[in-house]
Amino acid sequence: MLKKGNRLYSILTGSCPRCHEESMYTSKNLYDPRKTLKMNETCSHCGTRYKIEPSFFYGAMYVSYGVGTAFAVAAFVISFLFIGTGLKTAFFAIMGTLIVFMPVIMRVSRNIWINFFIKYQPDAEKRGKKASIS
């Protein structure tokens, strides 16, 4: 079971990396093409801005390459080595996996990228309220 305070919790749930209280995304439905990457501007609990600077999430493309490669290797191992299909069928299994899991890969990559730069702070809500008052 994942616990708050762990980067893995924020990465897998898509919650705010600072307070882990709210989802960064406006929709939980990954497969709605209009809302897959639509994010809230800030966290309503701690006030964290998700887009730290313009084009911040371009760096997530590099992470996406690694995550996509991991998915492709897993699809190959499952189809070719465990099930025993041919290389041609394994290739189609890899392509199908990457297409079906593309929204998951994109969101997880963004979650990993933002967690490189923002760390969990259990008292972030108090800090956010103080900052907005003064």
JOQUINOR-V77914 format. One record per helix or strand of 3 or more residues. SS is the DSSP state (~ for helix, > for strand). FROM is the first residue (numbers start at 1). TO is the last residue. If there is no record, write none. Layout:
ss=SS from=FROM to=TO
ss=SS from=FROM to=TO
//
This chain:
ss=~ from=7 to=13
ss=~ from=56 to=83
ss=~ from=87 to=100
ss=~ from=102 to=117
ss=~ from=124 to=133
//
